Amino acid sequence: MLEWSAGGAPLPLRLRELDLHLADTLERLHGAPNPALRLATALVSGLTGAGHICVPLADYAGRRIPWEGPLAPPLQMAPPLDAWLDSLRQSRQVGGPGAQTPLVLDPAGRLYLGRYWYLEAQLAARIEALLDAPPMPVDAHLARVRLDQLFPACAQVDWQRVAASLALDGRLTLITGGPGTGKTTTVCKLLILLQEQALTQQGRPLRIELAAPTGKAAGRLGESIAATLQRLAASVPAALLQSIPREARTLHRLLGARPGQVDFRHHAANPLHLDLLLVDEASMVDLALMSRLFAALPHQARVVLLGDRDQLASVEAGGVLGDLCLPSTAGAAFSATRQARLAALGTPLTLPNEVKAPLADHQVRLRHSHRFLPDSPIAALAEAVNAGDGPGVRSALEGAGEGAGLSWRAYDEGSLARLLGERVIPTLAEQVRRRDPLAALEGLEQLRLLCAVREGPGGVVEVNRLVERLLAQQGAIEPQGRWYAGRPILITRNDATLGVANGDVAVLLPEPNRGGRLRAFLRRPEGGVRSLLPERLPSHETLFAMTVHKSQGSEFDHTLLLLPPRDNPLLTRELLYTAITRARRQIEVWGDPALFAAAVTRRVQRHSGLAARLWGDA
């Protein structure tokens, strides 16, 4: 993955055979040798595979590109920008915006694979249509009364109230913030406000759909909304509460994924049947899925996106939520028109309005964490990491102590098994011995090993095997073959037929009613558990440890972050922040403090043109 490090040097890019094959094919179709075209094709294909949407050629022109591994195009040095652009424009394989060519070059010098240019353009157009739509009608008096009841007066700006007020007349609302900042609480109150307006003005409730990228995130969203609505039962009319759905679906289920088919059932010609779509964990949604989701919206739809812009971006190409969010240097900024509408709802603000882009008027960042106390070491570490504050990170780590919820432990490859045996195996042994399915699934939320990498020392594959061996030595499990009692499982592929999704968690246990035969037990969205034959499960893996990427959308009482023994480009500020904020009460970090501090300076920056389309010069 090619990124520019804090010191300005590029990190290595490892090309796939697919990337070179495409480069060779387009050069052959060009009809004559064109090393600049071949280099650009390999680069854009490789970077798209690494999560980028395009290549800003100016960032790479005239620089040596550090190819890693045996596969590399012949050019090591990129041409000067003007010469590079001229070579590309001379090829019929490269077209301008809207061209039906394999590669698209936009006026700003960003080079795309054609498919990704169209996905980005389609999403930007749909978002701009939502922003350009006239404000929804609002009964200001009714809204103000309910806002006052749901958000009691406070001395400082109540950003939760601001977010709810924005959504009253907006077709698109972004609510961002770290863990525990009240995003779910805010959205519950927001839905109550919107349903009350709909019932009063239209005589019917809004058709609301709740969705998230993974089954785990969808389950947590539904549980959180149900719990919040229960807390509001004493102060909100029952009819309003009953009009709010409690069950969330994965985005793939919502769109109608069909086994063995690429296309979804819902699209522009067959839109979703909804008035309001709420998407949680939006940072995990890649460009292709977000574009198809927005394309499937009916003309009257409203959209609310929830997420944490500082977490890791999607595994697939794109960092859509980050592109949609107000540039971090701008702070909060609303237009004078937006501030006047907020004041009419009893939510007065006095903020600078230098940012002219319409998208700024449709988003709020929640700031106050209700999960951690102000002096929480976990919160202090997360804040220091997020700010790139190296001294603050070192201070938090050096002062770490187990009683404070944050601890640090050095390890090397030779001591990992011993440390796991001392620190982790006793807790995991207790978990895998549980035979009640619900208790076993709940036990999996108590302690979770998170790995920064998948392969190699300290990676998920190695750690899962090591934990399995240590548990077997303790007699806690009997891993004879693939299936054994107590094995925790992470589903890694959607299966609409079975109703399971990527990110769902299962545990294998004997079922007394079926003669003790092993079954895979999963949580039901509405509560309780259901079971499947293990042989029917789609792609899955053992879940004693998981990557930080796959942990998004989850929370654990005790999180243990295992850093690899050597530096790795995957160690970034976003990865550390995501791992730290998975912990509810305690986090342990195992590894070299120098690696941790170095990772804090390394940011994930994905090339994209979406922010430029939506923000312009804001």
VEXSEGU-240129 format. One line per 8 residues: number of its first residue (from 0); for each residue y, x, z of C-alpha. Coordinates in nm, 3 decimals. Layout:
N
NUM = Y X Z  ...
This chain:
618
0 = 0.000 0.000 0.000  0.324 0.161 -0.112  0.606 0.131 0.140  0.899 0.354 0.222  0.864 0.494 0.571  1.147 0.535 0.820  1.204 0.889 0.694  1.242 0.778 0.333
8 = 0.908 0.910 0.210  0.672 0.671 0.033  0.340 0.584 0.187  0.032 0.612 -0.036  -0.080 0.344 -0.277  -0.451 0.313 -0.348  -0.513 0.144 -0.681  -0.806 -0.080 -0.760
16 = -1.009 -0.073 -1.077  -0.854 -0.412 -1.156  -0.505 -0.259 -1.154  -0.595 0.020 -1.393  -0.793 -0.213 -1.617  -0.487 -0.438 -1.655  -0.266 -0.135 -1.723  -0.505 -0.007 -1.990
24 = -0.532 -0.354 -2.147  -0.157 -0.412 -2.175  -0.100 -0.065 -2.318  -0.372 -0.129 -2.575  -0.218 -0.466 -2.667  0.118 -0.291 -2.702  -0.035 -0.109 -2.997  0.088 0.242 -2.918
32 = 0.086 0.480 -2.621  0.345 0.369 -2.366  0.293 0.557 -2.037  0.595 0.383 -1.882  0.439 0.041 -1.949  0.102 0.158 -1.816  0.263 0.294 -1.499  0.468 -0.021 -1.441
40 = 0.165 -0.244 -1.494  -0.054 -0.048 -1.253  0.229 -0.045 -0.999  0.308 -0.418 -1.011  -0.060 -0.512 -1.006  -0.133 -0.276 -0.716  0.166 -0.388 -0.514  0.087 -0.756 -0.572
48 = -0.261 -0.686 -0.438  -0.096 -0.528 -0.134  0.114 -0.838 -0.063  0.428 -0.789 -0.272  0.554 -1.037 -0.530  0.731 -0.797 -0.763  0.846 -0.438 -0.812  1.219 -0.363 -0.788
56 = 1.204 -0.082 -1.043  1.524 0.078 -0.916  1.350 0.159 -0.587  1.081 0.362 -0.766  1.257 0.501 -1.072  1.285 0.877 -1.083  1.063 0.922 -0.777  0.722 1.072 -0.734
64 = 0.464 0.804 -0.654  0.195 0.927 -0.414  -0.123 0.779 -0.559  -0.412 0.795 -0.314  -0.777 0.818 -0.412  -0.950 0.887 -0.744  -0.784 0.604 -0.939  -0.435 0.674 -1.067
72 = -0.239 0.644 -1.391  -0.148 0.974 -1.558  0.221 0.954 -1.462  0.298 1.091 -1.116  0.675 1.067 -1.159  0.839 0.739 -1.253  1.089 0.758 -1.542  1.464 0.721 -1.483
80 = 1.559 0.356 -1.451  1.735 0.306 -1.785  1.458 0.477 -1.981  1.195 0.278 -1.791  1.367 -0.053 -1.861  1.408 0.035 -2.230  1.036 0.116 -2.262  0.938 -0.213 -2.101
88 = 1.177 -0.425 -2.308  1.031 -0.280 -2.627  0.689 -0.423 -2.542  0.577 -0.773 -2.636  0.379 -0.775 -2.312  0.705 -0.793 -2.115  0.940 -1.089 -2.136  1.245 -1.224 -1.961
96 = 1.251 -1.512 -1.713  1.054 -1.807 -1.846  0.866 -1.607 -2.108  0.494 -1.665 -2.159  0.408 -1.296 -2.122  0.177 -1.105 -1.887  0.477 -0.933 -1.727  0.822 -1.078 -1.655
104 = 1.131 -0.862 -1.607  1.428 -1.036 -1.451  1.797 -0.937 -1.498  1.800 -0.754 -1.162  1.523 -0.519 -1.277  1.242 -0.682 -1.079  0.909 -0.672 -1.259  0.653 -0.947 -1.192
112 = 0.307 -1.041 -1.298  0.385 -1.353 -1.501  0.200 -1.591 -1.268  0.396 -1.478 -0.965  0.731 -1.512 -1.139  0.647 -1.876 -1.213  0.523 -1.942 -0.859  0.843 -1.798 -0.714
120 = 1.065 -1.985 -0.959  0.882 -2.313 -0.894  0.914 -2.281 -0.518  1.280 -2.183 -0.536  1.358 -2.482 -0.759  1.182 -2.725 -0.524  1.363 -2.585 -0.221  1.698 -2.601 -0.399
128 = 1.629 -2.966 -0.487  1.573 -3.045 -0.119  1.893 -2.863 -0.026  2.094 -3.042 -0.295  1.970 -3.390 -0.198  2.229 -3.607 -0.019  2.196 -3.625 0.362  1.963 -3.894 0.492
136 = 2.138 -4.191 0.655  2.161 -4.167 1.036  2.254 -4.424 1.299  2.473 -4.179 1.492  2.506 -4.392 1.806  2.132 -4.451 1.834  2.062 -4.084 1.767  2.315 -3.965 2.023
144 = 2.172 -4.186 2.295  1.819 -4.060 2.231  1.935 -3.698 2.201  2.109 -3.723 2.538  1.791 -3.865 2.691  1.556 -3.606 2.538  1.786 -3.305 2.584  1.971 -3.319 2.917
152 = 2.309 -3.147 2.925  2.309 -2.773 2.995  2.579 -2.509 3.030  2.475 -2.307 2.725  2.402 -2.406 2.366  2.076 -2.603 2.358  1.923 -2.471 2.037  1.635 -2.715 2.066
160 = 1.884 -3.000 2.048  2.059 -2.832 1.757  1.726 -2.811 1.570  1.646 -3.177 1.632  1.997 -3.279 1.525  1.968 -3.082 1.201  1.646 -3.260 1.109  1.798 -3.606 1.148
168 = 1.971 -3.596 0.810  1.813 -3.294 0.644  1.539 -3.292 0.385  1.438 -2.936 0.483  1.449 -2.790 0.833  1.334 -2.446 0.947  1.273 -2.391 1.318  1.186 -2.034 1.407
176 = 1.137 -1.849 1.732  0.896 -1.637 1.929  0.606 -1.762 2.142  0.704 -1.995 2.421  1.049 -2.076 2.283  0.965 -2.446 2.263  0.904 -2.499 1.891  0.634 -2.761 1.952
184 = 0.832 -2.937 2.224  1.134 -2.945 1.995  0.939 -3.085 1.706  0.784 -3.362 1.919  1.129 -3.477 2.022  1.245 -3.440 1.663  0.963 -3.667 1.543  1.053 -3.927 1.806
192 = 1.414 -3.925 1.686  1.314 -3.961 1.322  1.064 -4.239 1.390  1.322 -4.434 1.588  1.568 -4.405 1.300  1.302 -4.516 1.049  1.189 -4.813 1.256  1.549 -4.925 1.304
200 = 1.666 -4.876 0.947  1.351 -4.939 0.742  1.139 -5.150 0.975  0.840 -4.916 0.935  0.747 -4.575 1.073  0.749 -4.261 0.864  0.417 -4.144 0.724  0.388 -3.807 0.898
208 = 0.141 -3.529 0.824  0.086 -3.230 1.053  -0.056 -2.915 0.896  -0.114 -2.544 0.954  -0.266 -2.261 0.749  -0.590 -2.226 0.950  -0.823 -2.455 1.139  -0.743 -2.277 1.464
216 = -0.369 -2.315 1.416  -0.410 -2.680 1.315  -0.617 -2.749 1.625  -0.361 -2.585 1.852  -0.077 -2.777 1.688  -0.251 -3.110 1.744  -0.337 -3.023 2.105  0.019 -2.909 2.179
224 = 0.176 -3.220 2.031  -0.063 -3.448 2.221  0.014 -3.269 2.549  0.389 -3.282 2.491  0.384 -3.651 2.405  0.189 -3.720 2.722  0.460 -3.544 2.925  0.723 -3.763 2.758
232 = 0.534 -4.089 2.821  0.743 -4.183 3.124  1.075 -4.166 2.940  1.000 -4.267 2.578  0.890 -4.617 2.463  0.516 -4.635 2.401  0.567 -4.769 2.047  0.755 -4.454 1.950
240 = 0.493 -4.227 2.102  0.212 -4.413 1.928  0.381 -4.361 1.591  0.348 -3.982 1.621  0.018 -3.838 1.489  -0.187 -3.609 1.714  -0.422 -3.462 1.456  -0.325 -3.175 1.229
248 = -0.507 -3.060 0.918  -0.528 -2.731 0.735  -0.306 -2.704 0.432  -0.613 -2.681 0.209  -0.753 -3.006 0.352  -0.415 -3.173 0.322  -0.383 -3.074 -0.044  -0.739 -3.181 -0.115
256 = -0.933 -2.863 -0.177  -1.253 -2.938 -0.365  -1.572 -2.732 -0.338  -1.617 -2.500 -0.632  -1.279 -2.587 -0.788  -0.954 -2.391 -0.793  -0.718 -2.687 -0.828  -0.622 -2.920 -0.544
264 = -0.646 -3.297 -0.564  -0.274 -3.329 -0.483  -0.013 -3.178 -0.712  0.310 -3.278 -0.888  0.136 -3.553 -1.088  -0.057 -3.680 -0.784  0.172 -3.614 -0.488  0.087 -3.634 -0.121
272 = 0.120 -3.972 0.050  0.376 -3.887 0.314  0.739 -3.915 0.417  0.750 -3.612 0.647  0.547 -3.292 0.642  0.541 -3.060 0.942  0.390 -2.715 0.886  0.326 -2.485 1.183
280 = 0.266 -2.108 1.165  0.458 -2.097 0.838  0.472 -1.716 0.846  0.102 -1.718 0.750  0.156 -1.918 0.429  0.156 -1.706 0.113  0.367 -1.769 -0.196  0.094 -1.931 -0.405
288 = -0.003 -2.184 -0.136  0.357 -2.260 -0.038  0.453 -2.314 -0.400  0.165 -2.554 -0.459  0.242 -2.733 -0.133  0.606 -2.796 -0.227  0.504 -2.898 -0.578  0.283 -3.171 -0.428
296 = 0.562 -3.326 -0.221  0.677 -3.675 -0.319  1.044 -3.716 -0.409  1.134 -3.879 -0.076  0.964 -3.620 0.145  1.119 -3.427 0.428  0.978 -3.091 0.533  0.991 -2.915 0.870
304 = 0.864 -2.556 0.883  0.785 -2.392 1.217  0.711 -2.024 1.263  0.796 -1.684 1.398  0.968 -1.473 1.136  0.888 -1.154 1.327  0.512 -1.194 1.307  0.293 -1.049 1.037
312 = 0.338 -1.208 0.698  0.057 -1.379 0.510  -0.254 -1.185 0.413  -0.203 -1.284 0.049  0.105 -1.199 -0.157  0.444 -1.304 -0.026  0.647 -1.328 0.291  0.793 -1.671 0.229
320 = 0.916 -1.757 0.579  1.101 -1.427 0.607  1.264 -1.490 0.268  1.376 -1.836 0.379  1.525 -1.724 0.710  1.888 -1.635 0.755  1.936 -1.258 0.721  1.891 -1.114 1.070
328 = 2.231 -0.944 1.058  2.411 -1.277 1.015  2.324 -1.444 1.347  2.362 -1.821 1.364  2.598 -1.959 1.101  2.673 -2.316 0.995  2.927 -2.450 0.749  3.224 -2.648 0.873
336 = 3.068 -2.963 0.725  2.743 -2.907 0.913  2.926 -2.841 1.239  3.121 -3.165 1.199  2.797 -3.361 1.148  2.645 -3.198 1.456  2.954 -3.285 1.661  2.919 -3.650 1.557
344 = 2.571 -3.643 1.714  2.700 -3.501 2.040  2.588 -3.149 1.953  2.915 -2.957 1.916  2.909 -2.593 1.807  3.175 -2.338 1.731  3.018 -2.077 1.507  3.139 -1.856 1.226
352 = 3.068 -2.002 0.885  3.085 -1.692 0.665  2.740 -1.759 0.517  2.795 -1.987 0.219  2.433 -2.037 0.108  2.323 -2.400 0.171  1.997 -2.282 0.331  2.192 -2.153 0.634
360 = 2.276 -2.513 0.728  1.909 -2.606 0.757  1.765 -2.362 1.009  1.773 -2.278 1.376  1.625 -1.987 1.566  1.513 -2.071 1.921  1.584 -1.789 2.160  1.480 -1.867 2.516
368 = 1.113 -1.807 2.602  0.959 -2.049 2.852  0.625 -1.867 2.855  0.745 -1.542 3.014  0.972 -1.487 3.311  1.294 -1.294 3.239  1.150 -0.981 3.403  0.808 -1.011 3.235
376 = 0.679 -0.669 3.118  0.506 -0.841 2.824  0.833 -1.000 2.716  1.018 -0.670 2.763  0.765 -0.484 2.550  0.767 -0.750 2.277  1.148 -0.747 2.268  1.164 -0.367 2.252
384 = 0.905 -0.357 1.974  1.082 -0.628 1.776  1.414 -0.447 1.807  1.264 -0.113 1.703  1.378 0.026 2.039  1.167 0.340 2.079  1.303 0.439 2.425  1.258 0.080 2.544
392 = 0.899 0.081 2.424  0.825 0.408 2.601  0.989 0.280 2.920  0.782 -0.040 2.912  0.458 0.150 2.850  0.525 0.420 3.109  0.598 0.156 3.371  0.293 -0.048 3.280
400 = 0.063 -0.152 3.562  -0.220 -0.403 3.565  -0.063 -0.614 3.836  0.241 -0.670 3.616  0.044 -0.810 3.322  0.080 -0.500 3.105  -0.139 -0.190 3.121  -0.199 0.115 2.907
408 = -0.513 0.319 2.870  -0.579 0.627 2.658  -0.915 0.659 2.484  -1.090 0.861 2.218  -1.394 0.791 2.004  -1.623 0.946 2.262  -1.497 0.737 2.553  -1.470 0.397 2.382
416 = -1.821 0.279 2.470  -1.780 0.378 2.834  -1.443 0.204 2.865  -1.571 -0.112 2.702  -1.868 -0.110 2.937  -1.641 -0.078 3.240  -1.350 -0.297 3.140  -1.474 -0.560 2.895
424 = -1.850 -0.611 2.903  -1.864 -0.779 3.251  -1.625 -1.054 3.134  -1.791 -1.096 2.795  -2.137 -1.105 2.955  -2.027 -1.398 3.168  -1.891 -1.574 2.861  -2.200 -1.537 2.642
432 = -2.429 -1.665 2.921  -2.255 -2.003 2.928  -2.471 -2.279 2.786  -2.228 -2.571 2.793  -2.070 -2.569 2.444  -1.720 -2.672 2.549  -1.716 -2.427 2.840  -1.841 -2.152 2.610
440 = -1.567 -2.220 2.354  -1.302 -2.230 2.626  -1.436 -1.903 2.764  -1.367 -1.735 2.432  -0.995 -1.792 2.491  -0.991 -1.593 2.815  -1.033 -1.242 2.675  -0.996 -1.127 2.317
448 = -1.022 -0.779 2.169  -0.771 -0.729 1.889  -0.807 -0.441 1.644  -0.532 -0.309 1.421  -0.777 -0.221 1.143  -1.100 -0.363 1.009  -1.296 -0.052 0.909  -1.335 0.289 1.067
456 = -1.297 0.411 1.426  -1.148 0.145 1.648  -1.192 -0.116 1.374  -1.333 -0.466 1.405  -1.666 -0.387 1.240  -1.738 -0.093 1.469  -1.617 -0.264 1.787  -1.818 -0.581 1.724
464 = -2.134 -0.376 1.676  -2.062 -0.168 1.984  -1.996 -0.472 2.205  -2.309 -0.641 2.076  -2.517 -0.334 2.162  -2.366 -0.304 2.511  -2.423 -0.674 2.585  -2.784 -0.643 2.471
472 = -2.831 -0.346 2.704  -2.703 -0.564 2.989  -2.950 -0.837 2.896  -2.667 -1.084 2.830  -2.778 -1.147 2.470  -3.093 -1.097 2.263  -2.964 -1.015 1.914  -3.288 -1.044 1.721
480 = -3.163 -1.113 1.369  -2.843 -1.289 1.267  -2.868 -1.581 1.506  -2.882 -1.555 1.884  -2.762 -1.761 2.177  -2.411 -1.681 2.287  -2.296 -1.530 1.956  -1.928 -1.616 1.894
488 = -1.839 -1.676 1.530  -1.518 -1.675 1.330  -1.525 -1.881 1.010  -1.364 -1.688 0.723  -1.380 -1.939 0.436  -1.282 -2.303 0.398  -1.558 -2.557 0.335  -1.422 -2.907 0.277
496 = -1.772 -3.056 0.263  -1.852 -2.943 0.617  -1.498 -2.997 0.740  -1.459 -2.637 0.859  -1.177 -2.400 0.774  -1.089 -2.036 0.772  -0.999 -1.945 1.131  -1.224 -2.199 1.302
504 = -1.425 -2.063 1.597  -1.786 -2.151 1.676  -2.048 -2.042 1.926  -2.426 -2.041 1.879  -2.617 -2.213 2.158  -2.954 -2.389 2.202  -2.923 -2.766 2.193  -3.154 -2.932 2.449
512 = -3.172 -3.259 2.254  -3.314 -3.073 1.952  -3.587 -2.877 2.125  -3.365 -2.582 2.205  -3.293 -2.502 1.841  -2.979 -2.294 1.790  -2.677 -2.485 1.666  -2.323 -2.374 1.587
520 = -2.081 -2.566 1.810  -1.717 -2.618 1.711  -1.432 -2.808 1.870  -1.341 -3.149 1.734  -0.968 -3.201 1.664  -0.977 -3.521 1.869  -1.157 -3.350 2.159  -1.516 -3.261 2.243
528 = -1.749 -3.062 2.020  -1.971 -3.105 1.717  -2.259 -2.893 1.592  -2.398 -2.761 1.265  -2.704 -2.569 1.166  -2.607 -2.200 1.158  -2.756 -2.167 0.811  -2.501 -2.417 0.678
536 = -2.197 -2.223 0.794  -1.975 -2.075 0.520  -1.873 -1.709 0.530  -1.827 -1.595 0.888  -1.838 -1.294 1.118  -1.906 -1.208 1.482  -1.607 -1.266 1.707  -1.618 -1.031 2.003
544 = -1.324 -0.859 1.833  -1.091 -0.969 1.554  -0.806 -0.820 1.355  -0.450 -0.884 1.467  -0.392 -1.059 1.133  -0.665 -1.314 1.205  -0.534 -1.373 1.559  -0.214 -1.539 1.438
552 = -0.191 -1.896 1.559  -0.398 -1.817 1.869  -0.324 -1.740 2.233  -0.545 -1.573 2.491  -0.516 -1.534 2.867  -0.600 -1.164 2.844  -0.548 -0.966 2.524  -0.671 -0.613 2.466
560 = -0.511 -0.433 2.170  -0.719 -0.143 2.041  -0.527 0.108 1.831  -0.717 0.336 1.594  -0.746 0.697 1.715  -0.544 0.821 1.415  -0.226 0.698 1.250  -0.261 0.434 0.984
568 = -0.005 0.268 0.751  -0.124 -0.069 0.882  0.026 0.015 1.222  0.365 -0.155 1.193  0.625 -0.315 1.414  0.516 -0.661 1.301  0.151 -0.593 1.383  0.235 -0.472 1.734
576 = 0.467 -0.766 1.800  0.207 -1.014 1.678  -0.063 -0.861 1.899  0.156 -0.847 2.210  0.267 -1.207 2.176  -0.090 -1.338 2.160  -0.115 -1.275 2.537  -0.042 -1.551 2.785
584 = -0.077 -1.352 3.108  -0.202 -1.000 3.048  -0.221 -0.743 2.772  -0.388 -0.405 2.770  -0.309 -0.148 2.504  -0.566 0.123 2.439  -0.465 0.422 2.233  -0.216 0.704 2.191
592 = 0.140 0.617 2.304  0.274 0.839 2.026  0.098 0.623 1.765  0.241 0.311 1.925  0.593 0.454 1.925  0.558 0.567 1.562  0.441 0.221 1.456  0.753 0.066 1.608
600 = 0.963 0.249 1.348  0.751 0.126 1.056  0.839 -0.214 0.915  0.660 -0.433 0.663  0.895 -0.493 0.373  0.754 -0.704 0.095  0.926 -0.699 -0.241  1.028 -1.046 -0.353
608 = 1.302 -1.216 -0.548  1.289 -1.541 -0.349  1.553 -1.441 -0.095  1.790 -1.334 -0.374  1.739 -1.669 -0.549  1.814 -1.871 -0.235  2.070 -1.658 -0.055  2.259 -1.490 -0.339
616 = 2.531 -1.272 -0.186  2.515 -1.443 0.156
